[in-house]
């Protein structure tokens, strides 16, 4: 019976052949593409050796099939590429090793078993490789047997770089280095240990030293042919060079080259995925069962969604809280709120960063984004932006609402890219394939990618080259039928126009959008729909809110006059209406204006900006003003005072309120204001004769982030229920606090002009001043007409 040596087209194969033959083995050598598995089986080998070789395991011909078949039947040894084949046969990932080592030596420690029986620690071995099995994906069937010294600052596997593996049940070992190299110590002894093995399972292993002929090692070498003892032969020359006694000028026992940012992220994600797979309830098998139970949300066609844009450019709007190059961008970003803002701004795709360590994202962000977009007409596609290296992440993405995923060529081999593209398409998702070099573009095209994104940012250095999309896009021909997307660095309309000229169909915008104070308008600006600079929100005409509506007929007639807001009072008041009555009023007005599209929940517009911004209220006012232009009917405001959160939210949902106005205790209402299911107007009561602007300004600033708008109304000392007094306060105070507000309190058509001139409010709120004399709750249409005309002419 022979030792079969599979030659993976490597010159080291002959070194392996010489060592095995010198030790007495009858060796037959076959090129990896010149023999079939069936032919190997017929040879009935005693053991099997898989040689080193260039490339990746996928390039090793029959090697992986041979390992699969003969595993558990006969002893198997893999050297370098042979060891990597073992890693991938059992489901591990072979990836970039951290640096390229060709002809370098390293110190190796081991577990003193198997190949390493009677081998001392800290032996020097020769390494020729740039790839290695990643410990983060170590298959359950294998265990690590040897490793390189861990260098300072190195992360990942605690013992350092994996240099050898062993099957836990089968008589099978592999080494990442070259024991057959002249600079490797105790290489012959390792091959000798292998040749003594008989059987396919460790539990049944027999050691037969007669298979090793030490006396043949020295023949023709100049050694004393009388020496036949193993120890004497090794002393003579069989241990390889004694590197401990020579200068290690060729050694890599030094601080390694620092990993690039991309390499660090890639390494960490391998660990993250392995850890996630091992969590109860989150295994790959569990995800498959969830998918089979139809738990994945309904998806849309990513490619079609890109191509339905009326303009010649689509926007992929990104949600990311941080990045390796910029650090923290907006840690308080609320992903679903951003997504809705992007959607109504006209984004075709919402890109969600789900990488947790450097980008501060999560899969939960993407799931909440998908839920938020559920009822958006012609919703954007959802892209999982991450460093995907495993099919597990693709299925995880699909179950959490992704319509597409990102695949980065720089961290994937071509076979891996093909495999992951195929898996993504099997789940109905056309992937976005990212490239950054000519070589990567060629790989993407060879793999038949339909959507290719050119990253203008180098993921190793994170430097930006804005010409990269144009340069690489020229490699795409019409026959390729590829949709091109420009990724990274886009911050102005001229960037978009540049990429349109280069043939791009879409641009991905991240950092500049996240930092924009008006994200919806910024998207429209990039699309060429609106200019970036908007009119000052304190425009010529203030909005009009008529409060205290008590019946449907008044509501319809007032709505037709063009008021902006109708207020329904649920607080104790002579103008109070029940929820049932309010429902009738709101339904009647909506029926009258039924020919227009109903406003969606407005809340998302007002909770995703920086709470500390000095322009916080200005931004919200501008947003609401822009939203109002889309509808002709007035927006409904429900006025509450010291109601419970549950009562308010039930009213918002059941009645169809657009905004909520709070009139109760400031401290109590601010405790739950952020949980209300609609934008919140908070009333600040200015006591008659009170001119303490600093106190009032402090109260308003304290509410930043907890409410959307502020309203100033007259307060009465000693009165439990405030509002509706018909008394005015000093309007100069409203101007002095320099915060845009809604102005209320004693307004009439005769007073409102002066109030606007002094206070410069963005909205005026009238109630008793437009009612029939002596009848609270019954509006005088003529007074309202006069009030509106005065406001619009001021």
C-alpha positions in Angstrom: 0.0 0.0 0.0 1.3 3.4 -1.0 1.4 6.9 0.4 -0.6 9.1 -2.0 0.8 12.7 -2.3 -1.6 15.2 -4.0 0.6 17.8 -5.8 -1.0 21.2 -5.8 1.5 22.5 -8.4 4.0 23.6 -5.8 7.8 23.2 -5.8 7.7 22.3 -2.2 5.9 19.1 -3.2 9.2 17.6 -4.1 10.6 18.4 -0.7 7.7 16.6 0.9 8.2 13.7 -1.5 11.9 13.5 -0.5 11.2 13.5 3.2 8.6 10.8 2.9 10.7 8.7 0.6 13.8 9.0 2.8 11.8 7.8 5.7 10.8 4.6 3.9 7.4 5.5 2.4 6.4 4.2 -1.0 5.1 7.5 -2.4 2.9 8.0 -5.5 2.4 11.6 -6.7 -0.6 12.9 -8.6 -1.3 16.4 -9.8 -4.6 17.7 -8.3 -6.3 17.9 -11.7 -4.9 14.7 -13.2 -6.7 12.2 -11.1 -10.3 11.8 -10.0 -11.6 10.8 -6.6 -12.8 7.5 -8.0 -9.3 6.7 -9.3 -7.8 7.6 -5.9 -10.3 5.2 -4.2 -9.2 2.4 -6.5 -5.6 2.9 -5.5 -6.5 1.9 -1.9 -3.8 4.1 -0.3 -2.3 3.5 3.2 -2.3 7.2 4.0 -2.8 10.6 2.2 -0.8 13.8 2.1 -2.1 17.0 0.6 0.8 19.2 -0.6 1.3 23.0 -0.3 0.3 25.1 -3.3 -0.6 28.6 -4.6 -4.1 30.1 -4.3 -6.9 29.1 -2.1 -8.5 25.7 -1.2 -11.0 26.1 -4.1 -8.0 25.9 -6.4 -6.7 22.6 -5.0 -8.5 20.4 -7.4 -9.4 16.9 -6.0 -7.8 17.7 -2.6 -10.9 18.7 -0.7 -13.0 15.8 -2.1 -10.2 13.4 -1.1 -10.2 14.8 2.4 -13.9 14.4 2.7 -13.9 10.8 1.4 -10.8 9.4 3.2 -11.4 11.2 6.5 -12.0 8.6 9.2 -10.7 5.8 6.9 -6.9 6.4 6.7 -4.4 8.9 8.2 -4.3 12.3 6.4 -1.7 15.1 6.6 -2.1 18.5 5.0 0.7 20.9 4.5 0.1 24.7 4.1 -2.7 24.7 1.4 -3.4 21.2 2.4 -4.2 22.3 6.0 -6.4 25.2 4.6 -8.3 22.6 2.6 -9.1 20.8 5.9 -10.3 24.1 7.4 -12.8 24.8 4.6 -13.9 21.2 4.1 -15.4 21.4 7.6 -16.9 24.9 7.3 -14.2 27.2 8.4 -13.0 30.3 6.6 -9.5 30.8 5.1 -8.7 34.5 5.0 -5.9 37.1 5.0 -3.4 36.1 7.7 -2.5 39.7 8.7 0.6 40.0 6.6 2.4 38.2 3.8 5.2 35.9 4.9 7.4 34.3 2.2 10.5 32.4 3.4 10.2 33.8 6.9 10.6 31.8 10.1 8.6 31.9 13.3 8.6 30.3 16.7 5.9 27.7 17.2 4.3 26.3 20.3 2.1 23.2 20.2 0.1 20.7 22.3 2.7 17.9 22.3 0.3 15.4 20.8 -0.1 13.7 17.4 2.5 15.2 14.9 4.2 16.9 17.9 4.8 13.9 20.0 8.4 14.1 21.3 8.9 17.5 19.6 10.3 20.3 21.8 8.5 23.6 22.3 9.5 26.8 20.5 10.7 25.2 17.4 11.4 27.4 14.4 9.4 26.8 11.2 9.4 28.1 7.7 6.3 30.0 6.5 5.3 30.8 2.9 1.7 32.1 3.1 -0.6 35.2 3.1 -3.7 33.3 4.0 -4.6 31.2 7.1 -7.6 29.6 8.7 -9.4 32.2 10.8 -9.8 31.1 14.4 -13.1 33.0 14.6 -14.5 30.4 12.2 -12.7 27.3 13.6 -15.0 24.3 12.7 -16.4 22.3 15.6 -14.8 19.2 14.1 -11.3 20.6 14.4 -9.0 21.7 17.2 -5.9 23.9 17.2 -2.6 22.1 17.7 0.0 24.7 17.1 0.3 28.5 17.0 2.8 31.3 16.5 3.9 33.5 19.3 1.2 36.1 20.0 2.6 39.6 19.2 2.0 42.7 21.3 -1.3 44.3 20.4 -2.6 41.3 18.5 -6.3 40.5 18.9 -8.3 37.4 18.3 -7.1 33.9 19.2 -5.4 34.1 22.6 -2.5 31.8 21.6 -1.7 33.7 18.5 -1.8 32.8 14.8 -3.1 29.3 14.1 -0.3 27.1 12.7 -1.9 23.7 12.9 -5.2 21.8 13.3 -6.3 18.3 14.1 -9.6 16.5 13.5 -11.1 15.6 16.8 -12.2 12.1 15.7 -10.4 11.3 12.5 -6.7 10.6 12.2 -6.1 13.9 10.4 -3.7 16.8 11.0 -2.6 19.8 9.1 0.1 22.4 9.5 0.1 26.0 8.0 3.9 26.1 7.7 6.5 24.0 5.8 8.0 21.2 8.0 9.8 20.1 4.8 11.7 23.4 4.5 15.4 23.3 5.3 14.9 26.1 7.9 12.2 24.2 9.8 13.3 22.3 12.9 12.2 18.7 13.5 10.3 18.5 10.2 11.5 14.9 9.5 10.4 13.9 13.0 6.9 15.2 12.2 6.7 13.3 9.0 8.0 10.2 10.8 5.3 10.5 13.4 2.7 10.6 10.7 4.0 7.6 8.9 3.7 5.4 12.0 0.0 5.9 12.2 -2.5 3.2 11.2 -6.2 3.5 11.1 -8.7 6.3 10.4 -10.0 7.1 13.9 -8.0 8.4 16.9 -9.8 6.0 19.2 -8.6 3.0 17.2 -5.1 4.4 16.3 -2.2 1.9 16.2 1.4 3.0 16.1 3.6 1.0 13.8 7.2 2.3 13.9 8.3 -0.3 11.3 6.8 2.0 8.6 9.7 4.4 9.2 13.2 3.5 7.9 15.6 5.8 9.6 18.5 4.1 8.1 17.5 5.4 4.7 17.6 9.1 5.8 21.4 9.3 5.6 22.0 7.4 2.4 24.0 9.4 -0.1 24.2 12.4 2.2 27.6 11.9 3.6 26.4 10.8 7.0 27.7 7.7 8.8 25.6 5.0 7.1 26.2 2.8 10.2 23.9 5.0 12.2 20.4 3.6 12.1 19.0 4.9 15.3 16.5 7.7 15.0 18.2 9.8 17.6 21.6 9.4 16.0 20.2 10.2 12.5 18.5 13.4 13.8 21.7 14.4 15.6 23.6 13.9 12.4 21.4 16.2 10.3 17.8 15.4 10.5 16.5 18.2 12.6 17.0 20.9 10.0 19.1 24.0 10.7 19.7 24.8 14.3 18.3 28.3 14.1 18.9 29.0 17.8 22.6 29.2 17.1 22.5 31.5 14.1 21.3 35.1 13.5 17.6 35.3 12.7 18.0 37.9 10.0 15.1 36.2 8.1 12.9 35.8 11.2 9.5 37.5 11.7 9.8 37.3 15.5 9.1 41.0 15.7 6.2 43.4 16.0 4.0 42.6 13.0 2.8 45.2 10.5 -0.2 47.0 11.9 -3.4 45.8 10.4 -5.4 48.3 8.3 -8.8 49.5 9.4 -10.5 47.1 7.0 -8.4 44.2 8.2 -9.2 44.9 11.9 -12.9 45.2 11.1 -12.8 42.0 9.0 -11.1 40.1 11.8 -13.5 41.3 14.4 -16.6 40.4 12.3 -15.4 36.9 11.9 -15.3 36.6 15.7 -18.6 38.3 16.1 -20.4 36.0 13.7 -18.9 32.9 15.3 -20.0 34.1 18.7 -23.5 35.0 17.5 -24.0 31.5 15.9 -23.2 29.9 19.2 -25.9 31.9 21.1 -29.0 29.9 22.0 -31.8 30.6 19.6 -29.5 32.4 17.1 -27.8 29.5 15.4 -27.8 29.2 11.6 -30.2 26.3 12.0 -32.6 28.5 14.1 -32.5 31.3 11.4 -33.4 28.8 8.7 -36.4 27.5 10.7 -37.6 31.1 11.2 -37.3 31.7 7.5 -39.2 28.5 6.7 -42.0 29.8 9.1 -42.3 32.8 6.8 -41.1 35.2 9.5 -39.2 37.4 7.0 -40.9 40.7 6.2 -42.2 41.3 2.6 -39.4 42.5 0.4 -39.2 44.6 -2.7 -36.9 44.4 -5.7 -33.8 46.5 -5.0 -32.7 46.8 -8.6 -36.2 47.8 -9.8 -36.5 50.3 -6.9 -33.3 52.0 -8.1 -34.6 52.3 -11.6 -38.1 53.6 -10.9 -36.8 57.1 -10.0 -38.3 59.8 -12.2 -35.0 61.7 -12.0 -31.9 60.2 -13.6 -30.3 59.7 -10.2 -31.4 57.7 -7.0 -30.3 58.5 -3.5 -29.1 55.8 -1.1 -29.4 57.5 2.2 -27.3 56.0 5.0 -27.8 55.7 8.7 -24.6 55.5 10.7 -23.7 56.8 14.1 -20.0 56.7 13.8 -17.1 55.7 11.5 -13.5 54.7 11.9 -12.3 57.8 10.1 -14.6 60.4 11.7 -15.3 58.9 15.1 -18.7 59.6 16.6 -21.1 61.4 14.2 -24.4 61.2 16.0 -24.7 58.6 18.7 -28.2 59.8 19.5 -29.5 59.1 16.0 -32.8 57.3 16.0 -32.7 54.9 13.0 -36.4 54.6 12.2 -36.9 58.4 12.5 -34.0 59.0 10.1 -35.4 56.4 7.8 -38.8 58.1 7.5 -37.2 61.5 7.0 -35.1 60.0 4.2 -38.1 58.3 2.7 -40.2 61.4 2.5 -37.2 63.3 1.2 -37.1 61.0 -1.8 -34.5 58.4 -1.0 -34.8 55.2 -3.0 -32.7 53.1 -0.6 -32.1 53.3 3.1 -28.6 52.0 4.0 -28.3 50.9 7.6 -24.9 50.3 9.1 -25.3 47.2 11.4 -21.6 46.9 12.4 -21.4 47.5 16.2 -17.8 48.2 17.1 -16.7 50.9 14.7 -20.0 52.2 13.3 -22.2 51.8 16.4 -24.9 50.1 14.5 -27.0 46.9 15.1 -29.3 44.5 13.4 -32.0 45.9 15.6 -31.6 49.3 13.8 -32.3 47.7 10.5 -35.4 45.8 11.8 -36.8 49.0 13.3 -36.2 50.8 10.0 -38.0 48.2 8.1 -41.0 48.4 10.5 -41.1 52.2 10.2 -41.2 52.0 6.4 -44.0 49.4 6.3 -46.8 51.9 5.3 -44.7 54.4 3.3 -46.0 54.5 -0.3 -43.4 53.2 -2.7 -41.1 52.6 0.2 -37.4 52.7 -0.2 -35.4 49.4 -0.3 -33.5 48.5 2.8 -29.8 47.8 2.5 -27.8 46.0 5.2 -24.5 47.8 5.1 -21.9 45.6 6.9 -18.8 43.5 6.4 -20.5 40.3 5.3 -18.3 37.3 5.3 -20.8 34.5 6.0 -24.2 33.3 4.6 -25.4 33.5 8.2 -25.3 37.3 8.0 -27.3 37.3 4.8 -30.1 35.2 6.2 -30.0 37.3 9.4 -30.4 40.4 7.2 -33.4 39.0 5.3 -35.2 37.9 8.5 -34.8 41.5 9.8 -36.2 43.2 6.8 -33.3 43.7 4.3 -34.1 43.9 0.6 -30.4 43.8 -0.3 -27.0 43.4 1.3 -23.5 44.8 0.7 -20.7 42.4 -0.4 -17.2 43.9 -0.3 -14.8 42.4 -2.8 -11.8 43.5 -0.7 -12.5 41.0 2.1 -13.8 38.1 0.0 -12.1 35.6 -2.3 -13.7 35.2 -5.7 -15.2 31.8 -4.8 -16.6 33.4 -1.6 -18.1 36.3 -3.5 -19.8 33.9 -5.9 -21.1 31.8 -3.1 -22.5 34.7 -1.1 -24.0 36.3 -4.2 -25.7 33.1 -5.0 -27.1 32.7 -1.5 -28.4 36.3 -1.5 -30.1 35.8 -4.8 -31.6 32.5 -3.6 -33.3 34.6 -0.8 -34.6 37.1 -3.5 -32.0 39.8 -2.8 -29.8 41.2 -5.6 -26.6 42.2 -3.7 -24.7 45.5 -4.0 -21.1 44.5 -4.7 -18.5 47.0 -3.6 -15.2 47.6 -5.4 -12.4 50.0 -5.0 -9.7 48.9 -7.5 -9.5 47.8 -11.1 -8.8 44.3 -10.0 -11.9 44.2 -7.8 -14.0 45.6 -10.6 -12.8 42.9 -12.9 -13.7 40.3 -10.2 -17.2 41.8 -9.7 -17.8 41.8 -13.4 -16.5 38.2 -13.7 -19.0 37.2 -11.0 -21.9 38.8 -13.0 -22.7 41.4 -10.4 -25.7 43.4 -11.5 -25.3 46.3 -9.0 -21.8 47.5 -8.4 -20.8 50.3 -6.0 -17.5 52.0 -6.3 -16.2 53.1 -2.9 -14.4 56.5 -3.3 -13.0 55.8 0.2 -10.1 53.4 0.6 -11.2 51.0 3.3 -7.6 50.3 4.3 -6.7 54.0 4.9 -10.1 55.6 4.7 -8.8 58.3 2.4 -11.2 59.6 -0.3 -10.6 59.8 -4.0 -13.6 61.4 -5.7 -12.4 60.4 -9.1 -12.5 56.7 -8.4 -16.1 56.1 -9.4 -15.5 57.8 -12.8 -12.3 55.9 -13.4 -13.6 52.5 -12.5 -17.0 53.0 -14.1 -15.2 53.3 -17.5 -14.4 49.5 -17.2 -18.2 48.7 -17.4 -19.5 48.0 -20.9 -23.1 48.2 -22.0 -23.1 44.4 -22.4 -22.4 44.0 -18.7 -25.9 45.4 -17.9 -24.6 46.8 -14.6 -26.2 49.5 -12.4 -23.4 51.7 -11.1 -23.5 53.4 -7.7 -21.0 56.0 -6.3 -20.2 55.4 -2.7 -18.8 57.8 -0.1 -17.7 61.4 -0.1 -20.9 62.9 -1.6 -21.7 66.2 0.0 -23.2 68.6 -2.7 -25.2 68.6 -5.8 -22.2 69.1 -8.0 -20.9 65.7 -6.8 -24.1 64.1 -7.9 -23.9 65.7 -11.3 -20.4 64.5 -11.7 -21.4 60.9 -11.2 -24.4 61.2 -13.4 -22.0 62.2 -16.2 -19.9 59.1 -15.3 -22.8 56.8 -15.8 -23.8 56.2 -12.2 -27.5 55.6 -11.5 -27.3 56.2 -7.8 -25.2 57.8 -5.1 -24.8 56.7 -1.4 -24.7 59.5 1.0 -23.7 59.0 4.6 -21.7 61.4 6.8 -22.9 64.6 5.1 -26.5 63.5 5.4 -26.2 62.5 9.1 -24.7 65.9 9.9 -27.3 67.8 8.0 -29.7 69.9 10.1 -32.5 69.3 7.6 -32.1 65.8 6.2 -35.2 65.7 4.1 -34.4 68.9 2.3 -30.8 67.9 1.9 -31.9 64.8 0.0 -34.1 67.0 -2.2 -31.2 69.3 -2.8 -29.0 66.4 -3.9 -31.7 65.3 -6.2 -31.9 68.8 -7.7 -35.5 69.3 -6.5 -34.9 72.2 -4.1 -32.1 74.6 -3.3 -30.2 74.0 -0.1 -30.9 77.4 1.4 -34.5 77.9 2.5 -36.4 81.1 3.3 -36.2 82.4 6.8 -38.9 80.7 8.8 -40.1 84.0 10.2 -41.8 84.8 6.9 -44.3 87.5 6.0 -47.3 85.5 7.1 -47.7 83.7 10.4 -49.8 80.5 10.5 -53.3 80.6 12.1 -54.6 78.2 14.6 -58.3 78.4 15.6 -58.8 76.6 18.9 -61.9 75.5 20.8 -63.8 73.9 17.9 -67.0 72.3 19.2 -69.0 71.2 16.1 -68.5 69.8 12.6 -70.2 72.6 10.7 -67.9 75.2 12.2 -64.9 73.1 11.6 -65.7 72.6 7.9 -66.5 76.2 7.3 -63.4 77.4 9.1 -61.2 74.8 7.3 -62.4 76.1 3.9 -61.2 79.6 4.9 -57.6 78.3 4.8 -56.6 78.1 8.5 -53.6 76.0 9.3 -54.6 74.3 12.5 -57.9 73.4 14.3 -57.7 72.9 18.0 -60.0 70.4 19.9 -60.0 70.9 23.6 -60.1 67.8 25.9 -59.0 69.7 29.0 -61.6 71.0 31.4 -63.1 74.0 29.6 -66.4 75.5 28.4 -65.2 74.5 25.0 -64.4 70.9 25.9 -65.5 68.2 23.5 -65.7 64.5 24.1 -63.5 62.0 22.2 -66.6 60.8 20.4 -67.6 64.4 19.3 -64.0 65.1 18.3 -64.0 62.0 16.1 -67.1 63.2 14.3 -65.6 66.6 13.7 -62.3 65.3 12.4 -64.0 62.7 10.1 -66.3 65.4 8.7 -63.4 67.6 7.8 -61.3 64.8 6.3 -64.3 63.7 4.2 -64.7 67.2 2.9 -61.0 67.1 1.8 -61.1 63.5 0.8 -59.6 64.1 -2.6 -56.1 64.6 -1.2 -53.6 62.2 0.3 -53.8 62.1 4.1 -50.8 63.3 6.0 -48.8 60.4 7.6 -47.7 60.4 11.2 -45.7 63.6 11.5 -43.8 62.5 14.6 -40.7 61.3 12.7 -39.9 64.8 11.5 -39.3 66.2 14.9 -37.3 63.8 17.0 -34.1 63.2 15.1 -32.3 66.4 15.4 -29.7 67.4 18.0 -31.5 68.4 21.2 -28.8 70.9 22.1 -29.0 72.8 18.8 -29.8 76.5 19.2 -32.0 76.1 16.1 -33.9 73.2 17.5 -37.3 74.9 17.3 -36.5 76.7 14.1 -35.8 73.5 12.4 -39.0 71.9 13.6 -41.0 75.0 12.5 -39.4 74.9 9.0 -40.2 71.2 8.7 -43.8 71.6 9.7 -44.2 74.5 7.3 -42.8 72.4 4.5 -45.1 69.5 5.4 -48.2 71.8 5.5 -47.6 72.9 1.9 -48.5 69.3 0.8 -52.0 69.4 2.2 -55.0 71.8 1.9 -56.9 70.7 5.0 -55.9 72.0 8.4 -54.0 69.8 10.9 -55.8 68.8 14.0 -54.4 69.6 17.4 -55.7 67.9 20.5 -55.4 70.0 23.7 -54.8 68.0 26.9 -54.2 69.0 30.5 -52.8 66.5 33.0 -54.2 63.5 31.1 -52.4 60.1 31.3 -50.1 59.0 28.6 -52.4 56.1 27.7 -55.4 58.5 27.3 -53.4 60.8 25.0 -52.0 58.1 22.8 -55.4 56.4 22.5 -56.9 59.7 21.3 -54.1 60.3 18.8 -54.6 56.8 17.3 -58.4 56.5 17.5 -59.2 60.1 16.5 -56.6 60.8 13.9 -55.0 63.8 15.6 -52.0 65.3 13.9 -50.4 67.1 16.9 -50.8 67.1 20.7 -50.9 70.2 22.8 -50.1 69.9 26.5 -51.5 72.5 29.0 -50.7 70.9 32.4 -47.8 70.8 34.8 -44.5 71.2 33.0 -42.4 68.8 35.1 -45.1 66.0 35.0 -45.9 66.3 31.3 -42.2 66.4 30.2 -41.7 63.0 31.9 -43.8 61.3 29.2 -43.9 63.8 26.3 -41.3 61.8 24.3 -43.6 58.8 24.5 -46.6 60.5 22.9 -47.4 59.2 19.4 -47.4 62.6 17.7 -45.5 65.9 17.7 -46.0 67.8 20.9 -46.8 71.5 21.5 -46.1 72.5 25.1 -47.8 75.5 26.5 -45.7 77.8 28.7 -47.9 80.1 30.8 -46.7 83.7 31.2 -48.2 85.2 34.3 -49.8 88.6 34.0 -47.2 91.2 34.8 -44.4 88.7 34.7 -41.3 89.9 32.8 -38.8 87.4 33.9 -37.6 86.3 30.5 -34.7 84.3 31.8 -37.0 82.0 33.8 -39.2 81.5 30.7 -36.3 80.9 28.4 -34.9 78.4 30.8 -38.1 76.5 30.9 -38.3 76.4 27.1 -34.7 75.3 26.7 -35.2 72.6 29.4 -37.8 71.1 27.1 -35.5 70.8 24.1 -35.7 67.2 22.8 -38.9 66.5 24.8 -41.3 68.6 22.7 -41.5 69.8 19.2 -42.9 73.3 19.6 -43.5 75.9 22.3 -46.7 78.0 22.8 -46.9 81.1 25.0 -50.2 81.8 26.6 -51.3 84.1 29.5 -51.3 82.5 32.9 -53.4 83.6 35.9 -51.9 83.5 39.4 -53.8 81.1 41.7 -55.8 79.5 38.9 -55.5 75.7 38.7 -56.6 75.3 35.1 -54.8 77.8 32.8 -55.7 78.9 29.3 -58.7 80.5 27.7 -58.6 83.6 29.9 -58.9 86.1 27.1 -56.1 88.2 28.7 -52.9 89.2 26.9 -49.4 89.2 28.3 -46.5 91.5 27.3 -45.7 90.5 23.7 -42.3 92.0 23.9 -41.3 89.2 26.1 -41.9 86.7 23.3 -39.5 88.5 21.1 -36.9 88.9 23.8 -36.6 85.2 24.5 -35.6 84.7 20.8 -37.2 81.3 20.4 -39.8 80.7 17.6 -43.2 80.2 19.3 -46.9 80.0 18.9 -48.5 83.1 20.4 -51.9 82.9 22.3 -53.8 84.8 24.9 -56.4 87.5 24.3 -55.9 87.7 20.5 -58.5 89.4 18.3 -58.5 90.7 14.8 -57.9 94.2 16.3 -54.9 93.1 18.4 -53.2 90.4 16.3 -51.4 92.9 14.0 -49.6 94.5 16.9 -48.9 91.1 18.4 -47.2 89.9 15.3 -45.2 93.1 14.9 -43.9 92.9 18.5 -43.5 89.2 19.0 -42.8 87.9 15.5 -44.4 84.5 16.2 -44.5 81.7 13.5 -48.1 81.0 14.4 -51.0 82.8 16.2 -53.6 80.9 18.3 -57.0 82.4 18.6 -60.0 81.1 20.6 -62.4 83.4 22.4 -61.5 86.3 20.2 -63.4 84.9 17.2 -66.5 83.6 19.0 -70.0 84.9 18.9 -70.6 87.4 21.7 -71.4 85.6 24.9 -71.4 82.1 23.4 -68.2 80.1 24.2 -67.5 77.4 21.7 -69.6 78.9 18.9 -67.4 80.6 16.3 -68.2 83.7 14.4 -67.2 83.1 10.8 -66.9 86.8 10.0 -64.6 87.4 12.9 -62.4 84.5 11.7 -62.3 85.9 8.2 -61.2 89.3 9.6 -58.6 87.6 11.8 -57.1 85.6 8.9 -57.1 88.6 6.6 -55.2 90.7 9.2 -52.7 88.0 9.9 -52.0 87.4 6.2 -51.6 91.1 5.5 -49.3 91.8 8.4 
